Amino acid sequence: MSSMHKVKLVRQKRRKARMKGLVRGTSERPRLRVFRSIKNIYAQIIDDSAGVTLVAASSAEKTFRAGAKHGGNVTAAQQIGRQIAQRAVEKGIKQVAFDRGGYKYHGRIKALADAAREGGLQF
């Protein structure tokens, strides 16, 4: 592991720790949690007070895999953002607290957030 890679990981851990105390999901306003890996992107809407995942969507699902070649790009993030918003609206969830999980707000994270907003979620 190169020294630059270690520096990036340390910075991400600091951002994640800073966000952890600020963003909490409630039954009125659950938390939209985003995780990204090299190959996929995942989104969950979580009620932290009950400890329950209400809605989830990811680029690793078979339904997503049928229509897309790669799950780790901006296009995939936009599709997952629209999908999580659609599933949330069907369950009656309109407002969420966005938890970017220490990732910078650009690229795939921003694409997912913008698509979720267009799909009807407010945060």
C-alpha positions, 0 to 999 in steps of 0.5 A: 500500500502506497503512502498516498493511499494510506493518507486518503484512507486516514482522511476518509476515516476522519470524515466518517467519524465526523459524520457519525455523530451528526446523522441519525435516522428516526421513524419520521426522517430515516437515514439514507446510507450510501456505500460504494465499492470499486464494482458496486454501489449500495443504498439503504434507508435505515430507521436507527431508533428501531434498528431496521432497514426500511428500503435497500437497493444496490447495483449487485441485485440481479434485477440491476445486473440484467440491464447494466454491464458495470455497477461501479460508475456514475450511470449505475449510481444514478439508476440506484438513486432513482430506484431507492427513491421509487421504493421509498416513495412506495413505502411512504417515505418522503424525507431522509437524512443523507449519510454519505459515509465519509465519502466526498460529495462528488462523482458517484455519491453526488449522482446517487443523491441527485437522482434520489432527489429527482425521484421524490426524496427530500434531504 
